[in-house]
Amino acid sequence: MGSTGKSKKRLSTARELTRVVTDYYLECHRARAEGRPVGWMPPMNGGIEIFYAMDLQPVFPENWSPVCAAFSLAPGHFEISEGMGYSRDLCGYLRNIVGYVHSDMNGPGVPLGGLPEPDMLMSFGGGCVPAMKIFQILESRFPRAKVFRADVPQVACEDIREHHVDYAVSEIHRLIEFLERTTGRKLDQERLHRTVELSDAACRLWDEIMSLRRCRPAPISASEIGIMFVMVTRQGTQTAVDFLTRVRDEVAERAEQGIGVIEDELVRLFWDNIPLWYNMGLFNEFEGLGGVVVAETYSAAWSLRLDASDPVRALALKSLMSYSLVSCLSIERRKEMVLKACRDYGIDGAVFHRNKSCVPITLGQDEIIRALDEELGIPSVTIDADHMDSRNFSHAQFKARTDAFMEMLLARKNG
């Protein structure tokens, strides 16, 4: 079993995240109380900006799963979903959401008030199979909700062609028509333009923050990666831009002053795959031996620059590319991205999370490990775990493997 551990935060802005998260869920419930339509949708799609531009409330059940894991609620939800016949081998996000919506969703003890029930369900077609199946299940659970099903093709980023974009544009227009018809609200084009500008500004700030992690010593580590919450839930809002501006400024100041995550940074590490949401403190465990996780694959998925001069096309491209950056990459392309990150961030060693709950982004790890060794001389260690289900993680095994790995890296560093 994995112990539940919170990550140590060095940035004052990262400690602000609790307020940002709380404010978002309060806004979700306030929308319900005020009669503002609530729509549940997957993350990483162009519908988010459209919702904010129309003063509708987007809610992200997939993003709720890490919250449940952090508050130790996921085990109870797994018990419910497995009791309904859902296999323990399925995605932890799916099993958690199924268990959550079939429990007392807003009962006592549910953090942040839980999620408000949906007026609409938005399924975008692209993405991994569990993400799409979640919304099929939600349709049965909330039969009164109006349903929009997009048909966005899942195409590898390098294979996207003009006809794919044209088709995605038509789907975005169909979404807008559905929302206008269902809610009685009209989309203001100027407001949409401004919303896409804000979304692009957030992506630019995110890129700047991630680039500053190349500094030696690293001014921010993976233990504070929870700041991506605003990139999931708040894209297209001034809230995201203001928060990320404060993060960027604080990280830049630390970099300029040479203030690192730890006093003596000896080893720079790369993390592959999704973090363990129930134990983010694992990132801090490397630090006692002088190691800092300065880069990871997951953070790269949350930044897609948008051309606000044509907001609908920009959102269509976002809908095509977002999931492809995570779950529709060829092994070759994934290998290129990891090797580039390891070069750019001066990585000494890589930690590969073999994730039982997400097979698509675990495939190809052995080939990438070989490439790191043969092309860059960077050694790796593999840990067996699960980003949601602590039953699939042994903390003792993690310590044994990573401590030996760190000992070997330090010996290499010392010649």
Secondary structure per residue as TSV (DSSP state, phi and psi in degrees):
chain	resnum	aa	ss	phi	psi
A	1	M	-	360.0	145.6
A	2	G	-	-93.1	133.0
A	3	S	-	-73.1	148.3
A	4	T	-	-87.7	120.5
A	5	G	B	-133.1	135.8
A	6	K	-	-87.9	148.6
A	7	S	-	-83.0	149.3
A	8	K	-	-82.7	128.4
A	9	K	-	-103.8	129.2
A	10	R	-	-98.4	-29.3
A	11	L	-	-83.2	134.5
A	12	S	H	-65.6	-33.8
A	13	T	H	-67.8	-34.3
A	14	A	H	-65.6	-34.0
A	15	R	H	-70.5	-20.6
A	16	E	T	-70.0	-14.9
A	17	L	H	-58.0	-34.1
A	18	T	H	-56.3	-42.7
A	19	R	H	-67.2	-40.7
A	20	V	H	-62.0	-44.1
A	21	V	H	-64.1	-46.9
A	22	T	H	-60.6	-43.5
A	23	D	H	-61.1	-38.4
A	24	Y	H	-63.2	-47.9
A	25	Y	H	-70.8	-31.0
A	26	L	H	-62.9	-39.2
A	27	E	H	-63.5	-39.3
A	28	C	H	-59.2	-45.5
A	29	H	H	-72.9	-32.9
A	30	R	H	-65.0	-37.0
A	31	A	H	-60.3	-44.5
A	32	R	H	-60.5	-44.6
A	33	A	H	-66.0	-32.9
A	34	E	H	-89.1	-1.3
A	35	G	T	80.4	16.2
A	36	R	-	-81.8	126.5
A	37	P	-	-57.9	137.5
A	38	V	E	-110.5	128.7
A	39	G	E	-124.0	130.2
A	40	W	E	-90.4	135.6
A	41	M	-	-150.8	162.3
A	42	P	-	-71.7	160.6
A	43	P	S	-75.8	175.3
A	44	M	S	63.1	52.4
A	45	N	S	-151.0	164.5
A	46	G	T	-73.0	-8.1
A	47	G	H	-69.0	-22.7
A	48	I	H	-61.5	-51.5
A	49	E	H	-63.8	-36.2
A	50	I	H	-64.4	-41.5
A	51	F	H	-59.5	-48.6
A	52	Y	H	-65.6	-35.7
A	53	A	H	-67.0	-26.5
A	54	M	T	-99.1	8.0
A	55	D	T	59.4	39.8
A	56	L	-	-103.8	162.0
A	57	Q	E	-108.1	111.5
A	58	P	E	-81.9	139.3
A	59	V	E	-129.8	140.3
A	60	F	-	-121.5	95.5
A	61	P	H	-60.9	-32.4
A	62	E	H	-64.7	-41.0
A	63	N	H	-68.0	-24.9
A	64	W	H	-66.4	-27.1
A	65	S	H	-61.7	-47.0
A	66	P	H	-58.8	-33.7
A	67	V	H	-63.5	-44.7
A	68	C	H	-61.6	-39.4
A	69	A	H	-65.7	-42.7
A	70	A	H	-64.6	-32.4
A	71	F	T	-93.8	10.8
A	72	S	T	61.2	29.5
A	73	L	-	-91.7	-20.9
A	74	A	H	-57.8	-40.8
A	75	P	H	-56.0	-39.3
A	76	G	H	-66.4	-37.1
A	77	H	H	-69.5	-37.2
A	78	F	H	-62.2	-39.5
A	79	E	H	-60.8	-41.2
A	80	I	H	-66.7	-49.4
A	81	S	H	-66.6	-37.8
A	82	E	H	-69.4	-31.7
A	83	G	H	-66.7	-23.7
A	84	M	T	-85.5	-3.8
A	85	G	T	105.6	3.8
A	86	Y	-	-80.4	127.6
A	87	S	-	-66.8	144.9
A	88	R	T	-66.0	-14.5
A	89	D	T	-81.7	-8.4
A	90	L	S	-78.5	165.8
A	91	C	-	-51.8	134.2
A	92	G	H	-64.8	-32.8
A	93	Y	H	-60.7	-47.6
A	94	L	H	-60.7	-50.0
A	95	R	H	-63.6	-37.0
A	96	N	H	-66.0	-45.5
A	97	I	H	-66.7	-41.6
A	98	V	H	-58.2	-46.9
A	99	G	H	-64.5	-39.8
A	100	Y	H	-63.5	-49.1
A	101	V	H	-71.9	-15.7
A	102	H	T	-102.5	15.6
A	103	S	S	-110.9	-170.5
A	104	D	-	-78.9	89.8
A	105	M	T	-56.7	-37.9
A	106	N	T	-119.9	27.4
A	107	G	-	-76.7	176.4
A	108	P	T	-61.1	138.6
A	109	G	T	91.9	-11.3
A	110	V	-	-78.9	122.0
A	111	P	G	-66.0	148.5
A	112	L	G	60.0	17.0
A	113	G	G	79.4	2.9
A	114	G	-	72.1	-158.9
A	115	L	-	-108.4	139.5
A	116	P	-	-70.3	144.9
A	117	E	-	-63.6	148.7
A	118	P	-	-83.0	142.4
A	119	D	S	-86.0	-27.4
A	120	M	E	-138.6	150.8
A	121	L	E	-122.8	126.7
A	122	M	E	-115.2	110.3
A	123	S	E	-109.4	124.3
A	124	F	-	-99.0	0.4
A	125	G	S	83.3	-43.4
A	126	G	-	-79.7	175.2
A	127	G	S	98.8	-175.6
A	128	C	-	-72.6	159.3
A	129	V	H	-59.9	-46.0
A	130	P	H	-58.1	-37.1
A	131	A	H	-61.1	-38.9
A	132	M	H	-73.6	-38.5
A	133	K	H	-66.2	-32.8
A	134	I	H	-54.1	-43.1
A	135	F	H	-76.1	-27.1
A	136	Q	H	-63.6	-41.3
A	137	I	H	-66.2	-41.3
A	138	L	H	-64.3	-31.8
A	139	E	H	-61.4	-37.5
A	140	S	H	-72.0	-36.1
A	141	R	H	-73.0	-33.2
A	142	F	-	-122.8	73.3
A	143	P	T	-65.9	-18.0
A	144	R	T	-84.2	-13.9
A	145	A	S	-71.1	138.6
A	146	K	E	-73.0	139.8
A	147	V	E	-116.8	131.0
A	148	F	E	-117.5	124.3
A	149	R	E	-115.0	113.3
A	150	A	-	-83.7	167.0
A	151	D	-	-130.7	49.8
A	152	V	-	-73.7	124.2
A	153	P	-	-68.7	146.4
A	154	Q	-	-96.9	104.4
A	155	V	-	-125.8	137.2
A	156	A	-	-57.1	142.4
A	157	C	G	-51.1	-43.3
A	158	E	G	-72.7	-11.5
A	159	D	G	-102.9	1.4
A	160	I	-	-67.7	129.0
A	161	R	-	-121.1	173.5
A	162	E	H	-60.0	-37.5
A	163	H	H	-67.6	-29.9
A	164	H	H	-65.1	-43.8
A	165	V	H	-64.7	-44.0
A	166	D	H	-59.0	-42.0
A	167	Y	H	-66.4	-41.9
A	168	A	H	-63.5	-36.2
A	169	V	H	-60.4	-43.3
A	170	S	H	-63.5	-34.0
A	171	E	H	-70.3	-36.2
A	172	I	H	-64.7	-41.8
A	173	H	H	-63.1	-38.2
A	174	R	H	-65.5	-37.7
A	175	L	H	-62.4	-45.4
A	176	I	H	-60.9	-43.1
A	177	E	H	-62.0	-41.0
A	178	F	H	-61.5	-46.2
A	179	L	H	-66.1	-41.4
A	180	E	H	-64.0	-41.3
A	181	R	H	-69.5	-40.4
A	182	T	H	-76.0	-38.2
A	183	T	H	-100.5	-15.3
A	184	G	-	75.2	11.7
A	185	R	-	-104.6	146.9
A	186	K	-	-102.5	140.8
A	187	L	-	-80.1	124.2
A	188	D	-	-86.5	118.9
A	189	Q	H	-64.7	-35.8
A	190	E	H	-65.7	-39.5
A	191	R	H	-68.3	-37.3
A	192	L	H	-62.4	-42.6
A	193	H	H	-57.8	-45.4
A	194	R	H	-66.5	-38.3
A	195	T	H	-63.2	-42.4
A	196	V	H	-68.0	-36.3
A	197	E	H	-59.3	-44.2
A	198	L	H	-65.4	-38.2
A	199	S	H	-63.7	-43.0
A	200	D	H	-64.9	-38.8
A	201	A	H	-62.2	-39.9
A	202	A	H	-63.2	-40.7
A	203	C	H	-64.8	-39.7
A	204	R	H	-62.3	-43.8
A	205	L	H	-64.4	-41.0
A	206	W	H	-59.6	-45.0
A	207	D	H	-61.2	-40.2
A	208	E	H	-63.9	-43.2
A	209	I	H	-62.3	-46.1
A	210	M	H	-64.0	-37.6
A	211	S	H	-65.2	-34.3
A	212	L	H	-65.9	-16.6
A	213	R	T	-72.6	-9.2
A	214	R	T	-73.8	-17.9
A	215	C	S	-64.7	152.4
A	216	R	S	-116.6	120.5
A	217	P	S	-74.7	159.0
A	218	A	-	-69.2	127.7
A	219	P	S	-81.4	-9.8
A	220	I	S	-150.6	144.4
A	221	S	-	-121.9	178.4
A	222	A	G	-63.9	-19.8
A	223	S	G	-64.4	-17.7
A	224	E	G	-108.2	18.1
A	225	I	G	-70.0	-8.4
A	226	G	G	-59.0	-14.9
A	227	I	G	-61.4	-14.8
A	228	M	G	-64.6	-9.7
A	229	F	H	-50.9	-41.8
A	230	V	H	-71.4	-25.6
A	231	M	H	-73.6	-21.3
A	232	V	H	-88.6	-47.7
A	233	T	H	-101.5	-21.8
A	234	R	-	-119.4	14.5
A	235	Q	T	-61.9	131.6
A	236	G	T	96.3	9.5
A	237	T	S	-122.3	155.2
A	238	Q	H	-67.4	-28.3
A	239	T	H	-57.2	-46.1
A	240	A	H	-64.8	-43.5
A	241	V	H	-64.4	-44.3
A	242	D	H	-64.2	-44.9
A	243	F	H	-64.7	-47.3
A	244	L	H	-68.3	-29.1
A	245	T	H	-62.7	-43.4
A	246	R	H	-64.9	-40.6
A	247	V	H	-63.1	-48.0
A	248	R	H	-57.4	-45.2
A	249	D	H	-64.8	-41.0
A	250	E	H	-68.2	-42.9
A	251	V	H	-64.3	-41.6
A	252	A	H	-63.1	-38.7
A	253	E	H	-65.8	-41.8
A	254	R	H	-63.7	-40.7
A	255	A	H	-63.8	-42.4
A	256	E	H	-64.0	-35.4
A	257	Q	H	-88.0	-1.2
A	258	G	T	71.9	28.4
A	259	I	-	-92.6	117.5
A	260	G	-	-98.1	175.3
A	261	V	S	-60.9	-40.9
A	262	I	S	-127.1	163.7
A	263	E	S	-66.4	-38.3
A	264	D	S	-127.2	90.0
A	265	E	-	-78.9	113.2
A	266	L	-	-104.2	-34.5
A	267	V	E	-133.6	132.9
A	268	R	E	-105.9	125.8
A	269	L	E	-115.6	152.5
A	270	F	E	-116.7	138.0
A	271	W	E	-114.1	125.9
A	272	D	E	-103.9	134.5
A	273	N	S	94.8	-178.7
A	274	I	-	-73.4	143.8
A	275	P	-	-66.2	166.9
A	276	L	-	-88.2	101.4
A	277	W	T	-65.0	-24.3
A	278	Y	T	-84.9	-6.6
A	279	N	B	-150.9	67.0
A	280	M	T	-69.6	-14.2
A	281	G	T	-65.9	-12.5
A	282	L	H	-58.6	-33.8
A	283	F	H	-62.3	-32.1
A	284	N	H	-74.9	-19.0
A	285	E	H	-68.8	-21.7
A	286	F	T	-73.7	-21.8
A	287	E	G	-71.7	-26.6
A	288	G	G	-62.0	-23.2
A	289	L	G	-105.5	11.1
A	290	G	T	90.7	14.1
A	291	G	E	-101.8	142.2
A	292	V	E	-132.4	129.8
A	293	V	E	-81.8	105.0
A	294	V	E	-101.4	-9.5
A	295	A	E	-155.4	157.0
A	296	E	E	-156.2	159.0
A	297	T	S	-69.7	-36.6
A	298	Y	G	-64.8	-34.8
A	299	S	G	-68.4	-20.0
A	300	A	G	-71.2	-18.4
A	301	A	G	-78.0	-12.0
A	302	W	G	-100.5	9.4
A	303	S	-	-127.8	112.4
A	304	L	-	-133.6	113.5
A	305	R	-	-67.2	139.9
A	306	L	-	-118.5	137.4
A	307	D	-	-90.7	102.3
A	308	A	T	-70.4	-10.9
A	309	S	T	-68.1	-22.7
A	310	D	S	-136.0	79.0
A	311	P	H	-61.7	-37.3
A	312	V	H	-67.0	-42.9
A	313	R	H	-64.2	-39.6
A	314	A	H	-60.8	-42.1
A	315	L	H	-72.0	-31.4
A	316	A	H	-64.6	-44.2
A	317	L	H	-62.5	-41.1
A	318	K	H	-60.0	-44.2
A	319	S	H	-64.4	-33.4
A	320	L	H	-72.9	-38.6
A	321	M	H	-93.6	-28.1
A	322	S	T	-59.4	-56.3
A	323	Y	T	-67.2	-31.5
A	324	S	H	-61.4	-30.1
A	325	L	H	-69.3	-16.8
A	326	V	H	-110.0	-52.8
A	327	S	H	-117.1	5.3
A	328	C	S	-130.3	35.0
A	329	L	-	-95.3	138.1
A	330	S	-	-67.4	158.3
A	331	I	H	-61.0	-37.8
A	332	E	H	-62.7	-44.9
A	333	R	H	-67.0	-40.5
A	334	R	H	-61.7	-40.7
A	335	K	H	-62.3	-44.8
A	336	E	H	-57.9	-43.5
A	337	M	H	-65.4	-42.3
A	338	V	H	-67.1	-44.6
A	339	L	H	-63.4	-40.0
A	340	K	H	-62.9	-44.3
A	341	A	H	-62.0	-40.5
A	342	C	H	-67.2	-33.9
A	343	R	H	-69.0	-49.6
A	344	D	H	-62.5	-35.2
A	345	Y	T	-101.6	8.0
A	346	G	T	60.4	48.9
A	347	I	-	-76.3	136.8
A	348	D	S	-96.7	-29.1
A	349	G	E	-158.1	150.9
A	350	A	E	-119.3	139.7
A	351	V	E	-110.2	118.6
A	352	F	E	-103.8	118.3
A	353	H	E	-88.2	108.5
A	354	R	E	-82.8	100.1
A	355	N	E	-95.1	109.9
A	356	K	T	-63.2	-27.7
A	357	S	T	-88.2	-7.0
A	358	C	-	-145.5	86.4
A	359	V	S	-67.6	-41.0
A	360	P	T	-55.3	-40.8
A	361	I	T	-93.4	11.1
A	362	T	T	-102.9	-23.4
A	363	L	T	-59.2	141.1
A	364	G	T	87.1	1.5
A	365	Q	H	-62.2	-38.5
A	366	D	H	-61.7	-39.7
A	367	E	H	-67.2	-39.1
A	368	I	H	-66.9	-39.3
A	369	I	H	-60.1	-43.2
A	370	R	H	-63.3	-41.9
A	371	A	H	-64.9	-40.3
A	372	L	I	-60.2	-41.9
A	373	D	I	-70.2	-47.1
A	374	E	I	-76.7	-36.6
A	375	E	I	-94.0	-32.1
A	376	L	I	-119.6	-8.6
A	377	G	-	67.9	26.5
A	378	I	-	-99.3	120.1
A	379	P	-	-78.9	161.3
A	380	S	E	-137.5	161.4
A	381	V	E	-133.9	144.8
A	382	T	E	-111.6	132.4
A	383	I	E	-116.9	142.7
A	384	D	E	-96.1	125.0
A	385	A	E	-161.8	-159.5
A	386	D	-	-159.8	130.1
A	387	H	S	-71.5	-13.2
A	388	M	S	-123.0	-35.0
A	389	D	-	-106.1	107.7
A	390	S	G	-68.9	-13.5
A	391	R	G	-67.8	-19.3
A	392	N	G	-98.5	22.4
A	393	F	-	-137.0	131.7
A	394	S	-	-111.8	114.1
A	395	H	H	-65.6	-35.9
A	396	A	H	-63.3	-42.1
A	397	Q	H	-65.7	-40.7
A	398	F	H	-58.6	-47.4
A	399	K	H	-63.4	-42.9
A	400	A	H	-61.7	-44.6
A	401	R	H	-71.4	-46.8
A	402	T	H	-74.1	-33.3
A	403	D	H	-64.6	-42.9
A	404	A	H	-64.9	-38.0
A	405	F	H	-63.7	-46.2
A	406	M	H	-63.6	-38.1
A	407	E	H	-61.2	-41.9
A	408	M	H	-66.5	-41.4
A	409	L	H	-63.5	-41.1
A	410	L	H	-66.8	-35.8
A	411	A	H	-64.9	-40.2
A	412	R	H	-62.7	-42.1
A	413	K	H	-61.8	-34.3
A	414	N	T	-86.6	7.8
A	415	G	-	87.2	360.0
